[in-house]
Amino acid sequence: MSESAASDGVEMVVAVIRREKVSDVKAALAEVGAPSLTVTDVRGRGSQPAKTEQWRGEEYTVDLHEKAKIECVVADVPTDDVVAAIRDAAHTGEKGDGKVFVLPVSHAVQIRTGKEGIDAV
């Protein structure tokens, strides 16, 4: 492959959001024409404050909150539309709503067909 996939405009949008907003984000992505995604359950901390909880009479601090990580490789849909769809669907206005990151994809290979670059996406 002479040109990298990044030069073809292939990007990965990664969002870390509240778990209860996954179905809203999934529907929003389908509306903008980006139905392919990967969802992973993750734990992390940011600006959302720690919570004190009890279990079997013992108090403990929860500072790693359960979140969902959504990854979506974008080639034929404007990346800005995908980011806006995620932002709007995941928004609650409270701390802990999450973040969206956009990363260039330097190379992509479809395992089944062997297609490369934008054709693999």
DODO-775165 format. One record per residue: residue number from 1; x negated, y, z of N, C-alpha, C in turn. Coordinates in steps of 0.001 Angstrom, whole numbers, plus 500000, padded with zeros to 6 digits. Example, Ala and Ser with C-alpha at 12.3 -4.5 7.8 and 13.67 -1.06 7.14 Angstrom:
% DODO-775165
+-----+--------+--------+--------+--------+--------+--------+--------+--------+--------+
:   k :    n_X :    n_Y :    n_Z :   ca_X :   ca_Y :   ca_Z :    c_X :    c_Y :    c_Z :
+-----+--------+--------+--------+--------+--------+--------+--------+--------+--------+
:   1 : 486810 : 494310 : 507800 : 487700 : 495500 : 507800 : 486800 : 496700 : 507800 :
:   2 : 487150 : 497750 : 507080 : 486330 : 498940 : 507140 : 487100 : 500030 : 507870 :
+-----+--------+--------+--------+--------+--------+--------+--------+--------+--------+
This chain:
% DODO-775165
+-----+--------+--------+--------+--------+--------+--------+--------+--------+--------+
:   k :    n_X :    n_Y :    n_Z :   ca_X :   ca_Y :   ca_Z :    c_X :    c_Y :    c_Z :
+-----+--------+--------+--------+--------+--------+--------+--------+--------+--------+
:   1 : 499157 : 498830 : 500000 : 500000 : 500000 : 500000 : 499114 : 501228 : 500000 :
:   2 : 499243 : 502060 : 499021 : 498352 : 503207 : 498897 : 498754 : 504380 : 499776 :
:   3 : 500047 : 504583 : 499989 : 500504 : 505669 : 500839 : 501030 : 505096 : 502141 :
:   4 : 500838 : 505828 : 503227 : 501378 : 505362 : 504498 : 502869 : 505625 : 504537 :
:   5 : 503570 : 504876 : 505405 : 505008 : 505065 : 505549 : 505321 : 506445 : 506099 :
:   6 : 504425 : 507013 : 506898 : 504666 : 508336 : 507470 : 504780 : 509385 : 506376 :
:   7 : 504023 : 509221 : 505308 : 504114 : 510192 : 504222 : 505443 : 510065 : 503485 :
:   8 : 506124 : 508945 : 503629 : 507443 : 508758 : 503042 : 508542 : 509318 : 503939 :
:   9 : 508188 : 509874 : 505101 : 509176 : 510448 : 506006 : 509819 : 509452 : 506938 :
:  10 : 509158 : 508345 : 507228 : 509697 : 507368 : 508165 : 509307 : 507795 : 509573 :
:  11 : 510306 : 507899 : 510448 : 510056 : 508297 : 511825 : 510816 : 507387 : 512772 :
:  12 : 510306 : 507273 : 513995 : 510992 : 506517 : 515034 : 511514 : 507502 : 516065 :
:  13 : 512796 : 507419 : 516340 : 513414 : 508229 : 517386 : 513562 : 507331 : 518594 :
:  14 : 512986 : 507766 : 519712 : 513045 : 507018 : 520966 : 513772 : 507882 : 521984 :
:  15 : 514804 : 507337 : 522597 : 515566 : 508069 : 523607 : 515649 : 507232 : 524873 :
:  16 : 515464 : 507876 : 526008 : 515657 : 507242 : 527305 : 516857 : 507943 : 527920 :
:  17 : 517948 : 507188 : 528116 : 519222 : 507778 : 528522 : 519847 : 506986 : 529679 :
:  18 : 520943 : 507512 : 530197 : 521720 : 506800 : 531205 : 522314 : 505537 : 530561 :
:  19 : 522315 : 504445 : 531308 : 522801 : 503178 : 530765 : 524268 : 503242 : 530352 :
:  20 : 525070 : 504005 : 531090 : 526503 : 504057 : 530788 : 526814 : 504838 : 529510 :
:  21 : 525827 : 505500 : 528927 : 526040 : 506282 : 527710 : 525635 : 505522 : 526440 :
:  22 : 525184 : 504286 : 526573 : 524707 : 503518 : 525413 : 525799 : 503348 : 524368 :
:  23 : 527006 : 502989 : 524763 : 528064 : 502764 : 523768 : 528430 : 504065 : 523057 :
:  24 : 528404 : 505197 : 523775 : 528674 : 506484 : 523135 : 527596 : 506824 : 522102 :
:  25 : 526337 : 506575 : 522460 : 525227 : 506852 : 521545 : 525283 : 505925 : 520340 :
:  26 : 525596 : 504670 : 520576 : 525707 : 503701 : 519474 : 526761 : 504147 : 518468 :
:  27 : 527909 : 504593 : 518956 : 528974 : 505066 : 518073 : 528554 : 506335 : 517331 :
:  28 : 527875 : 507235 : 518023 : 527429 : 508484 : 517390 : 526403 : 508215 : 516295 :
:  29 : 525505 : 507262 : 516527 : 524512 : 506917 : 515511 : 525182 : 506298 : 514281 :
:  30 : 526182 : 505475 : 514495 : 526910 : 504880 : 513368 : 527612 : 505966 : 512544 :
:  31 : 528123 : 506994 : 513211 : 528804 : 508091 : 512509 : 527865 : 508873 : 511588 :
:  32 : 526587 : 509031 : 511995 : 525649 : 509782 : 511146 : 524923 : 508888 : 510152 :
:  33 : 525269 : 507592 : 510130 : 524685 : 506687 : 509147 : 523397 : 506028 : 509574 :
:  34 : 523151 : 505955 : 510874 : 521946 : 505290 : 511399 : 522372 : 504188 : 512366 :
:  35 : 522984 : 503103 : 511854 : 523520 : 502076 : 512743 : 522485 : 501123 : 513344 :
:  36 : 521269 : 501077 : 512778 : 520253 : 500141 : 513266 : 519549 : 500726 : 514483 :
:  37 : 519510 : 499952 : 515557 : 518843 : 500421 : 516766 : 518427 : 499241 : 517617 :
:  38 : 517518 : 499514 : 518529 : 517087 : 498544 : 519520 : 517319 : 499170 : 520879 :
:  39 : 517928 : 498417 : 521801 : 518199 : 498917 : 523145 : 517479 : 498027 : 524145 :
:  40 : 516757 : 498660 : 525062 : 516008 : 497953 : 526102 : 516376 : 498553 : 527444 :
:  41 : 516592 : 497707 : 528451 : 516800 : 498206 : 529810 : 515442 : 498517 : 530408 :
:  42 : 515297 : 499741 : 530916 : 514027 : 500183 : 531498 : 514289 : 500863 : 532841 :
:  43 : 513230 : 501121 : 533572 : 513305 : 501872 : 534819 : 512247 : 502952 : 534774 :
:  44 : 512584 : 504116 : 535309 : 511612 : 505195 : 535305 : 512058 : 506337 : 536186 :
:  45 : 511217 : 507356 : 536242 : 511594 : 508533 : 537015 : 511125 : 509782 : 536305 :
:  46 : 511879 : 510822 : 536509 : 511575 : 512122 : 535926 : 512064 : 513170 : 536896 :
:  47 : 512931 : 514057 : 536430 : 513428 : 515120 : 537298 : 514606 : 514684 : 538162 :
:  48 : 515167 : 513515 : 537868 : 516291 : 513023 : 538666 : 515805 : 512691 : 540071 :
:  49 : 516474 : 513215 : 541114 : 515982 : 513006 : 542481 : 516110 : 511555 : 542938 :
:  50 : 515249 : 511176 : 543888 : 515299 : 509840 : 544473 : 516555 : 509725 : 545332 :
:  51 : 517060 : 508494 : 545467 : 518226 : 508239 : 546308 : 517818 : 507299 : 547431 :
:  52 : 518425 : 507485 : 548597 : 518212 : 506572 : 549718 : 519419 : 505652 : 549795 :
:  53 : 519165 : 504341 : 549807 : 520238 : 503360 : 549865 : 519957 : 502370 : 550973 :
:  54 : 520952 : 501537 : 551278 : 520781 : 500508 : 552305 : 521096 : 499148 : 551723 :
:  55 : 520329 : 498161 : 552186 : 520573 : 496784 : 551807 : 520253 : 495917 : 553004 :
:  56 : 521232 : 495150 : 553458 : 521085 : 494292 : 554643 : 520583 : 495082 : 555847 :
:  57 : 521113 : 496271 : 556017 : 520775 : 497081 : 557172 : 519469 : 497838 : 557081 :
:  58 : 518708 : 497613 : 556037 : 517422 : 498297 : 555850 : 517596 : 499437 : 554861 :
:  59 : 517024 : 500568 : 555174 : 517073 : 501719 : 554296 : 515876 : 501695 : 553350 :
:  60 : 516102 : 502034 : 552093 : 515011 : 502104 : 551127 : 515274 : 503229 : 550144 :
:  61 : 514216 : 503672 : 549490 : 514302 : 504784 : 548535 : 514239 : 504246 : 547118 :
:  62 : 515171 : 504699 : 546295 : 515188 : 504340 : 544879 : 514682 : 505553 : 544111 :
:  63 : 513452 : 505477 : 543606 : 512928 : 506585 : 542804 : 512641 : 506166 : 541374 :
:  64 : 512825 : 504885 : 541077 : 512767 : 504411 : 539682 : 514196 : 504070 : 539283 :
:  65 : 514792 : 504917 : 538475 : 516194 : 504778 : 538104 : 516342 : 503893 : 536868 :
:  66 : 517418 : 503111 : 536846 : 517682 : 502246 : 535704 : 518188 : 503101 : 534547 :
:  67 : 517569 : 502920 : 533389 : 517898 : 503674 : 532181 : 517959 : 502713 : 531002 :
:  68 : 518377 : 503224 : 529867 : 518348 : 502470 : 528616 : 517415 : 503201 : 527662 :
:  69 : 516575 : 502446 : 526986 : 515675 : 503011 : 525981 : 516211 : 502590 : 524618 :
:  70 : 516498 : 503588 : 523791 : 517034 : 503335 : 522453 : 515975 : 503721 : 521434 :
:  71 : 515687 : 502808 : 520509 : 514714 : 503063 : 519442 : 515444 : 502921 : 518112 :
:  72 : 515227 : 503891 : 517246 : 515895 : 503919 : 515949 : 514888 : 504405 : 514901 :
:  73 : 514585 : 503565 : 513918 : 513674 : 503965 : 512848 : 514504 : 504621 : 511758 :
:  74 : 514092 : 505827 : 511372 : 514878 : 506650 : 510457 : 514098 : 506885 : 509175 :
:  75 : 514736 : 506615 : 508039 : 514093 : 506865 : 506748 : 515030 : 507587 : 505789 :
:  76 : 516299 : 507180 : 505755 : 517217 : 507744 : 504762 : 518284 : 508648 : 505368 :
:  77 : 518177 : 508919 : 506658 : 519085 : 509832 : 507355 : 518216 : 510937 : 507952 :
:  78 : 518636 : 512190 : 507888 : 517820 : 513249 : 508495 : 517580 : 513004 : 509986 :
:  79 : 516319 : 513077 : 510384 : 515952 : 512835 : 511777 : 516669 : 513801 : 512716 :
:  80 : 516832 : 515041 : 512293 : 517520 : 516030 : 513127 : 518961 : 515607 : 513423 :
:  81 : 519620 : 514969 : 512453 : 520990 : 514488 : 512668 : 521025 : 513375 : 513711 :
:  82 : 520025 : 512491 : 513657 : 519945 : 511391 : 514616 : 519690 : 511935 : 516018 :
:  83 : 518760 : 512875 : 516141 : 518447 : 513472 : 517444 : 519677 : 514197 : 517995 :
:  84 : 520359 : 514953 : 517156 : 521552 : 515681 : 517604 : 522655 : 514723 : 518051 :
:  85 : 522829 : 513623 : 517325 : 523853 : 512643 : 517686 : 523560 : 512036 : 519056 :
:  86 : 522290 : 511679 : 519292 : 521906 : 511117 : 520586 : 522097 : 512156 : 521685 :
:  87 : 521592 : 513359 : 521437 : 521689 : 514433 : 522442 : 523142 : 514700 : 522832 :
:  88 : 524001 : 514835 : 521842 : 525400 : 515159 : 522122 : 526130 : 514004 : 522817 :
:  89 : 525865 : 512773 : 522403 : 526564 : 511621 : 522978 : 526071 : 511276 : 524379 :
:  90 : 524812 : 511554 : 524682 : 524242 : 511186 : 525984 : 524367 : 512296 : 527024 :
:  91 : 524802 : 513475 : 526610 : 524832 : 514642 : 527497 : 525922 : 514541 : 528571 :
:  92 : 525529 : 514753 : 529841 : 526495 : 514888 : 530933 : 526321 : 516235 : 531631 :
:  93 : 525172 : 516872 : 531420 : 524893 : 518140 : 532068 : 524241 : 518007 : 533435 :
:  94 : 523959 : 516780 : 533844 : 523336 : 516534 : 535147 : 521891 : 516098 : 534959 :
:  95 : 521103 : 516248 : 536031 : 519725 : 515750 : 535983 : 519761 : 514259 : 535718 :
:  96 : 518797 : 513789 : 534928 : 518729 : 512365 : 534614 : 519406 : 511977 : 533319 :
:  97 : 519847 : 512969 : 532523 : 520461 : 512653 : 531230 : 519474 : 511978 : 530288 :
:  98 : 518182 : 512293 : 530398 : 517178 : 511622 : 529595 : 516432 : 512540 : 528658 :
:  99 : 515685 : 511909 : 527761 : 514847 : 512637 : 526806 : 514882 : 511913 : 525460 :
: 100 : 514576 : 512675 : 524403 : 514475 : 512111 : 523057 : 513098 : 512470 : 522513 :
: 101 : 512415 : 511480 : 521941 : 511093 : 511675 : 521351 : 511144 : 511251 : 519887 :
: 102 : 510411 : 511962 : 519034 : 510332 : 511610 : 517613 : 508867 : 511333 : 517294 :
: 103 : 508609 : 510136 : 516758 : 507247 : 509690 : 516470 : 507113 : 509326 : 514995 :
: 104 : 505993 : 509643 : 514372 : 505790 : 509202 : 512983 : 505513 : 507698 : 512944 :
: 105 : 506002 : 507052 : 511909 : 505729 : 505627 : 511704 : 504700 : 505540 : 510583 :
: 106 : 503516 : 505043 : 510903 : 502449 : 505024 : 509909 : 502566 : 503855 : 508928 :
: 107 : 503239 : 502777 : 509358 : 503350 : 501627 : 508473 : 504499 : 500755 : 508955 :
: 108 : 505235 : 500160 : 508027 : 506328 : 499245 : 508359 : 506298 : 498074 : 507398 :
: 109 : 506545 : 496877 : 507926 : 506586 : 495661 : 507106 : 507818 : 494868 : 507508 :
: 110 : 508646 : 494510 : 506537 : 509792 : 493651 : 506816 : 509307 : 492216 : 506772 :
: 111 : 509480 : 491497 : 507844 : 508925 : 490148 : 507968 : 509530 : 489185 : 506951 :
: 112 : 510848 : 489190 : 506790 : 511505 : 488220 : 505916 : 511087 : 488372 : 504459 :
: 113 : 511053 : 489628 : 503948 : 510801 : 489833 : 502529 : 509364 : 490258 : 502200 :
: 114 : 508661 : 490754 : 503183 : 507313 : 491257 : 502945 : 507285 : 492681 : 502401 :
: 115 : 508473 : 493318 : 502284 : 508517 : 494701 : 501820 : 507770 : 495603 : 502795 :
: 116 : 507201 : 496686 : 502256 : 506411 : 497588 : 503072 : 506891 : 499028 : 502902 :
: 117 : 506506 : 499865 : 503859 : 506820 : 501286 : 503799 : 508294 : 501555 : 503940 :
: 118 : 508786 : 502525 : 503208 : 510190 : 502918 : 503307 : 511129 : 501787 : 502868 :
: 119 : 510670 : 500912 : 501980 : 511492 : 499773 : 501541 : 511737 : 498769 : 502674 :
: 120 : 510852 : 498750 : 503649 : 511001 : 497830 : 504780 : 512026 : 498303 : 505783 :
: 121 : 512297 : 499600 : 505751 : 513225 : 500182 : 506720 : 514633 : 500032 : 506206 :
+-----+--------+--------+--------+--------+--------+--------+--------+--------+--------+
